[in-house]
Amino acid sequence: MAVLSTPKQKISALIITYNEIGYIERCIDSIAFADEILVVDSYSTDGTHEYLQNHPKVRVIQNPFENFTAQKNFALRKASNDWILFVDADEVVSEKLQGEIVATINNPNACEAYWFYRNFMFQNQRLHFSGWQTDKNHRLFRKSKVKFTDKKLVHETLEVDGKSCILKERLTHYCYKNYEDYKGKMLRYGQLKAKESFYKEKQFNYALMILKPFWKFFNHYIIRLGFLDGKKGIIISYLNALSVLERYRELKRLEKKNELTYYLVMP
């Protein structure tokens, strides 16, 4: 009597990029086990696109960047397989995590989506605290069972039709390249969060512009034990607080621009 075996599940690894040379290479190497590697690039100018074009295992598509949610939804639509592994260009999938991913998607009792915890790297040193110790994101899921909500422009959220579980092994996230790079990233996040708030008709408030950044720093550095990370903890906590300050600055700019437009078009 023949024994029926479950067909091997195929997986697409997806990345969105903009000027990631020096980091994308390590990321691509760590997801080479995937059946498809698809990268959506936002017209990089540092050689990232050329590197991806010449990589034998990568399919690269260029698409203008509107926001993180829109870009990730675009990538999702272009993926060939139902199982999706979504990683950032500065993340690395360890060999143990690779094995856990393959075993998971081939388990007939697999959940529809999986959370990954992450190890945050400050250059080449791990951040143990500073608010990141409990950070987790959906990274592995069935395309047919999820969608990225259009309610967020940054720190995009996955809506799952089914059960979410957590993988044991962690992603390694090289989030901090240098001060200026991380500062720029935090300022961009703040600006996108401001647009999010503006679209939701949340109004600028001076008190919140003062209190929220202070609370962010206090939360990351004191409550979430950032002081135990030494100088690294101060830098990360400060730049995360700066992102919150930028959110309110940008919200104020958007409101002023909207008011000016209103008066200019009034009959």
Secondary structure by P-SEA (a helix, b strand, c coil): cbbbbccbbbbbbbbbbccccccaaaaaaaaccccbbbbbbcccccaaaaaaaacccbbbbbbbcccaaaaaaaaaaaccccbbbbbcccccccaaaaaaaaaaaaccccccbbbbbbbccccccccccccccccccccccccccccccccccccbbbbbcbbbbbbcbbbbbcccccaaaaaaaaaaaaaaaaaaaaaabbbbbaaaaacaaaaaaaaacccccccccaaaaaaaaaaaaaaaaaaaaaaaaaaaaaaaaaaaacc
